[in-house]
C-alpha cells in the first residue's frame, strides 16, 4: 500500500505535514501555532499495487490545544 496526503486545509499548511509512503506515519515538518490555526484537516489516500489498483481515503483532523 502506498500512502499520500491528498489535501490539507488550510492550504498554507501543506508543507507542515509529511507522510511516509510505506507506513502511513504522519509527521510534523514545522511548528503548529495555536494563535494562527487551531484545526488542520488532512485528506489521506492509500492505493495498493494491484491491477487495477484499489484506492481508499480517510480524513485526519489535528486539533491544536493551547497549553
Secondary structure as GFF3:
##gff-version 3
##sequence-region A 1 67
A	DSSP	beta_strand	2	9	.	.	.	ID=ss1
A	DSSP	three_ten_helix	11	13	.	.	.	ID=ss2
A	DSSP	beta_strand	17	19	.	.	.	ID=ss3
A	DSSP	beta_strand	26	28	.	.	.	ID=ss4
A	DSSP	beta_strand	39	47	.	.	.	ID=ss5
A	DSSP	beta_strand	55	63	.	.	.	ID=ss6
###
